[in-house]
Amino acid sequence: MEANMNKIIMTIGAIAILTQATFAATSGTLTLTGTVSGLIDIVVTPEPVASTLDLSVTQSNLKVASVTERSNKAAGYTVTVSSANAVAASAAVATLASANSGTLEYFMKYGGSTVTLAGGMATITDATGATSSNGVSKDLTVSYTGDSGLAEGIYTDTLTFTIAAK
């Protein structure tokens, strides 16, 4: 009886091996997975004239910088600009200011659109998707009425551009 039992076990084993061979796969799958790191940056490239403005001469839409926005955030991104002098004064108008308290108001356009400050800040881009890998380049221009009666001195303002993912 033990011999019969061994034959039965060997027969079941052989059937199992043959069954596996019969049901062997004729195709298979491979899942490839990759990642892309998040990218969000901004580059401000000033024009030489930005540091040599002649405030005694009226300027209209004078290009002072080119700004490149880059983001691969699918939900989009925002760009804000703030004027240090306007923030300090919680003002709606940007000013160039000197150490002797002299000021000159100026107005900005970003990518051809008028920049409207509130408390010294403005959202200048509200994108609903990613940029191309090269980004989006926009010009910043300023306009002001020249005033040869200003007190002598160096007049400055610092603009800060900030990009943030949505």
Order of alpha helices (4+ residues) and beta strands (2+ residues): alpha-beta-beta-beta-alpha-beta-beta-beta-beta-beta-beta
